[in-house]
Amino acid sequence: MASKMLLSDRITAMNNNVPSNYIRPISERPNFTQVQSSEDSSIPLIDLQELDGPNHSELIKQIGRACEQDGFFQVKNHGVPEIVIEKMLQVGKEFFRLPESERTKFYSDDTSKTTRLSTSFNVTNEKVANWRDFLRLHCYPLEDYVKEWPANPSTFRIDVAEYCTSIRGLTLKLLGAISESLGLNRDYIGGELNNHGQHMAINYYPPCPEPELTYGLPGHTDPNAITILLQDDVPGLQVLRDGKWIAVNPIPNTFIINIGDQIQALSNDRYKSVLHRVVVNCSRERFSIPTFCCPSKDDVIRPAPQLVDNEHPSLYRDFTYTEYFGNFWTKKLGTETTLDMFKTDFNCSIGHK
């Protein structure tokens, strides 16, 4: 039965041992001694308060540097009310604390479903599972999906809809800033993505008796355009920078933004979709809520013509998001990069990475 597949419903029967199907080969396990704290690195923290003010140009430069050098940055004064954030985190936690019979009404391993509860990442093709349960929701256009969402907890649809609406406003603001930072018109990326989709995940990572043996999620890049991540106060996210894993510790009332594969292609590799992973711990559960901004299914992704010339030839062939996403779900997270499939012959011949 589906309910037996959820990690959170099997924890009490594990006798403080990680089941064999969650244990990574020795060479693939997280090495916590080699992780740097974000205080010792420089994952940028950008104040968006002046984005429409006199310091607009400097802020655009900061965003451009972050996208080019890190692929990740954090934002504060982003315009999403703190109460909206608090309610989103609270109702997500309440959902995962519902009785098993209530939660598993939404269980499905069908990756095409627009509302589904599942576990690991893609259980249909994974030999080693990930220490994670998640509720995935499509949320734009809101009126197309909200009736599919859980009605329990009682405020779930109201609180999540309010959060999704606020995040969409932030997404449009960031897409405009990223376009400008590439020297493009402010509406360029938004226009290329047309009526771009928006979906989100509420991730639940239970305490793990042996966190050194497994992952919440192994190293991967995101398949979408940009991701806006809300974390609770428990660390877990790590970003690969200069060959080293950097722990990105939570800062209250901020979001973490990362470039996805589609903007890497659109920017002709000027901006990077960076490997990141999630580790777990033995004492505290962790919740995170990423919101994904995606192209429409039939959008054609290609490097912006303004970024292509004799010195900077196009590094990717044209492809649709449907073509990309169909291949994404056949890959194994952490071992294969879908974007590589769409590189041009020139790109491959020079070993561009």
Solvent accessible surface area in square Angstrom, and as a share of the most:
residue,aa,sasa,rsa
1,M,181,0.81
2,A,43,0.34
3,S,17,0.11
4,K,141,0.60
5,M,81,0.36
6,L,1,0.00
7,L,0,0.00
8,S,27,0.18
9,D,42,0.22
10,R,77,0.28
11,I,53,0.27
12,T,133,0.77
13,A,79,0.61
14,M,20,0.09
15,N,122,0.63
16,N,126,0.65
17,N,86,0.44
18,V,8,0.04
19,P,32,0.20
20,S,95,0.61
21,N,64,0.33
22,Y,4,0.02
23,I,53,0.27
24,R,25,0.09
25,P,65,0.41
26,I,143,0.73
27,S,109,0.70
28,E,81,0.36
29,R,77,0.28
30,P,8,0.05
31,N,68,0.35
32,F,82,0.34
33,T,126,0.73
34,Q,123,0.55
35,V,34,0.20
36,Q,62,0.28
37,S,39,0.25
38,S,20,0.13
39,E,131,0.59
40,D,113,0.58
41,S,27,0.17
42,S,64,0.41
43,I,13,0.07
44,P,36,0.22
45,L,74,0.37
46,I,3,0.01
47,D,47,0.24
48,L,6,0.03
49,Q,126,0.56
50,E,61,0.28
51,L,2,0.01
52,D,115,0.60
53,G,26,0.25
54,P,130,0.82
55,N,81,0.41
56,H,43,0.19
57,S,77,0.49
58,E,81,0.36
59,L,10,0.05
60,I,15,0.08
61,K,119,0.51
62,Q,57,0.26
63,I,0,0.00
64,G,9,0.09
65,R,113,0.41
66,A,2,0.01
67,C,0,0.00
68,E,85,0.38
69,Q,121,0.54
70,D,8,0.04
71,G,0,0.00
72,F,2,0.01
73,F,0,0.00
74,Q,10,0.04
75,V,0,0.00
76,K,77,0.33
77,N,74,0.38
78,H,6,0.03
79,G,68,0.66
80,V,7,0.04
81,P,64,0.40
82,E,97,0.44
83,I,102,0.52
84,V,6,0.03
85,I,8,0.04
86,E,90,0.40
87,K,69,0.29
88,M,0,0.00
89,L,30,0.15
90,Q,91,0.41
91,V,1,0.01
92,G,1,0.01
93,K,47,0.20
94,E,63,0.28
95,F,1,0.00
96,F,12,0.05
97,R,142,0.52
98,L,26,0.13
99,P,88,0.55
100,E,70,0.32
101,S,85,0.55
102,E,40,0.18
103,R,14,0.05
104,T,27,0.16
105,K,140,0.59
106,F,46,0.19
107,Y,28,0.11
108,S,16,0.11
109,D,41,0.21
110,D,72,0.37
111,T,41,0.24
112,S,88,0.57
113,K,98,0.42
114,T,38,0.22
115,T,13,0.08
116,R,5,0.02
117,L,0,0.00
118,S,2,0.01
119,T,7,0.04
120,S,1,0.01
121,F,22,0.09
122,N,9,0.04
123,V,38,0.22
124,T,95,0.55
125,N,46,0.24
126,E,39,0.17
127,K,172,0.73
128,V,37,0.21
129,A,16,0.13
130,N,1,0.00
131,W,0,0.00
132,R,8,0.03
133,D,0,0.00
134,F,3,0.01
135,L,0,0.00
136,R,29,0.11
137,L,0,0.00
138,H,54,0.24
139,C,3,0.02
140,Y,72,0.27
141,P,52,0.32
142,L,46,0.23
143,E,130,0.58
144,D,88,0.46
145,Y,43,0.16
146,V,34,0.19
147,K,168,0.71
148,E,75,0.34
149,W,1,0.00
150,P,1,0.01
151,A,66,0.51
152,N,58,0.30
153,P,12,0.08
154,S,102,0.66
155,T,64,0.37
156,F,0,0.00
157,R,80,0.29
158,I,125,0.63
159,D,15,0.08
160,V,0,0.00
161,A,18,0.14
162,E,70,0.32
163,Y,0,0.00
164,C,2,0.01
165,T,88,0.51
166,S,29,0.19
167,I,0,0.00
168,R,30,0.11
169,G,40,0.39
170,L,4,0.02
171,T,4,0.02
172,L,92,0.46
173,K,61,0.26
174,L,0,0.00
175,L,3,0.02
176,G,6,0.06
177,A,0,0.00
178,I,0,0.00
179,S,0,0.00
180,E,50,0.23
181,S,15,0.10
182,L,4,0.02
183,G,68,0.66
184,L,12,0.06
185,N,107,0.55
186,R,107,0.39
187,D,105,0.54
188,Y,35,0.13
189,I,0,0.00
190,G,22,0.21
191,G,46,0.44
192,E,52,0.23
193,L,1,0.01
194,N,87,0.45
195,N,123,0.63
196,H,7,0.03
197,G,21,0.20
198,Q,6,0.03
199,H,15,0.07
200,M,0,0.00
201,A,0,0.00
202,I,0,0.00
203,N,6,0.03
204,Y,26,0.10
205,Y,4,0.02
206,P,3,0.02
207,P,47,0.30
208,C,0,0.00
209,P,48,0.30
210,E,50,0.22
211,P,19,0.12
212,E,82,0.37
213,L,27,0.13
214,T,0,0.00
215,Y,13,0.05
216,G,0,0.00
217,L,14,0.07
218,P,9,0.06
219,G,15,0.14
220,H,21,0.10
221,T,24,0.14
222,D,8,0.04
223,P,17,0.11
224,N,1,0.01
225,A,0,0.00
226,I,0,0.00
227,T,4,0.02
228,I,3,0.01
229,L,19,0.10
230,L,5,0.02
231,Q,20,0.09
232,D,13,0.07
233,D,97,0.50
234,V,6,0.04
235,P,68,0.43
236,G,4,0.04
237,L,5,0.03
238,Q,9,0.04
239,V,1,0.01
240,L,49,0.24
241,R,58,0.21
242,D,133,0.69
243,G,66,0.64
244,K,108,0.46
245,W,48,0.17
246,I,5,0.02
247,A,18,0.14
248,V,1,0.01
249,N,43,0.22
250,P,34,0.21
251,I,73,0.37
252,P,121,0.76
253,N,62,0.32
254,T,14,0.08
255,F,0,0.00
256,I,5,0.02
257,I,0,0.00
258,N,4,0.02
259,I,0,0.00
260,G,0,0.00
261,D,3,0.02
262,Q,1,0.01
263,I,1,0.00
264,Q,20,0.09
265,A,0,0.00
266,L,5,0.03
267,S,1,0.01
268,N,14,0.07
269,D,8,0.04
270,R,100,0.36
271,Y,1,0.00
272,K,65,0.28
273,S,12,0.08
274,V,22,0.13
275,L,70,0.35
276,H,13,0.06
277,R,12,0.04
278,V,11,0.06
279,V,15,0.09
280,V,10,0.05
281,N,41,0.21
282,C,85,0.51
283,S,85,0.55
284,R,116,0.43
285,E,50,0.22
286,R,5,0.02
287,F,4,0.02
288,S,3,0.02
289,I,1,0.00
290,P,11,0.07
291,T,4,0.02
292,F,20,0.08
293,C,4,0.03
294,C,6,0.04
295,P,5,0.03
296,S,31,0.20
297,K,157,0.67
298,D,119,0.61
299,D,6,0.03
300,V,56,0.32
301,I,4,0.02
302,R,90,0.33
303,P,7,0.04
304,A,0,0.00
305,P,90,0.56
306,Q,111,0.49
307,L,28,0.14
308,V,50,0.29
309,D,78,0.41
310,N,156,0.80
311,E,146,0.66
312,H,103,0.46
313,P,42,0.27
314,S,39,0.25
315,L,12,0.06
316,Y,3,0.01
317,R,106,0.39
318,D,72,0.37
319,F,4,0.02
320,T,45,0.26
321,Y,13,0.05
322,T,73,0.43
323,E,64,0.29
324,Y,1,0.00
325,F,51,0.21
326,G,46,0.44
327,N,41,0.21
328,F,22,0.09
329,W,35,0.12
330,T,93,0.54
331,K,45,0.19
332,K,87,0.37
333,L,23,0.11
334,G,41,0.39
335,T,93,0.54
336,E,89,0.40
337,T,57,0.33
338,T,5,0.03
339,L,4,0.02
340,D,72,0.37
341,M,86,0.38
342,F,1,0.00
343,K,36,0.15
344,T,28,0.16
345,D,126,0.65
346,F,95,0.40
347,N,0,0.00
348,C,82,0.49
349,S,88,0.57
350,I,97,0.49
351,G,48,0.47
352,H,53,0.24
353,K,198,0.84
